[in-house]
């Protein structure tokens, strides 16, 4: 883990917990020892840091963020230091795909938000199948995570980790229809975690 991450991790942890005091990280014992694709719902830029606060500094992690954020001079540099890397959502970003597979196959867990953008309470979007496809191609389990959508200042939130799992498919490679069905099921699992917490 790089020195930048080790230095800023406790600062980020303190800031998010001051902004949302008495917040809870539920189900951390379900995080597998090995590599996994961590998939969560997305409603704020702080979401990767909430998941990171559960993983701590002893476990390497990376998170995927939109290219526009990573290109910002200060914010982008900070995100890269904290494990972020960019993806061009408007195009088939093969470089980001290869980078993700490299991380997963080398033992580094990756945080991805299948919805592809921040989703406010009451909104719905069509989730992207890329996270499921990459997890299956790398042969790693998917870890569903729910993060409270409505984040009010000085109010607690919950981050709920579900059971990691490997989706079943009929053949060696998932079809487009299977990827869509698995992704839809993944998002249902994520939001059910929030309803049950």
C-alpha positions, 0 to 999 in steps of 0.5 A: 500500500502506498504511503499516500494512502496510508497517510490520508486514510485516517484523515478520510476516515475521520472526515466521513465519520464526523460528517456522518457520526455514529454510522455503522459498517455492517457485515464486515466479517463477510468480506472474503480473504481473497480478491473480490469485485465489490459492487455497491449502489452509488449516491455520493462521491464519498462512497468509495471511502466508506467501503475503504473504511471497512477494508482498512489499510491492510487490504489493497483496493482500487476503485473505478471512477469516471474519467471526468473526475480523474482528469481534475487537477487536484481531485483526480490526483487525490483519487489516484493516490487513494486507489482510483483509476478512470474509465471513459463511460461513453466509449468502450474503454479497453484500457480500463477493462485491462487494468481492472482484470490486471488488478483482480488477477494480481490479488487486488480487490476492485470497487465498482458501481454498476449503476455508473452514476450517482443515483438519488433516492427515488431515481432508477437507472439501467445498470451496466453489465461490465462489473459482472462481466469482469468479475466472471472473466477474472474468476473472482466472487462478487461482493454486494454492498449497500450504502445509505442513499440519502446522506444528510449532514451529521446524520448516521448512515449504514454500509451493509456487506452481503454474502460474496457469490459467484453467479452460475451460467450455462456455458463457459462464457456468459451470454449478453442475456445472462449478463443482464439478468445477473446484473439485475439480480445483483442490484436487487441483492444490493438494495435488499441489503438496505431494506433488511438493515 
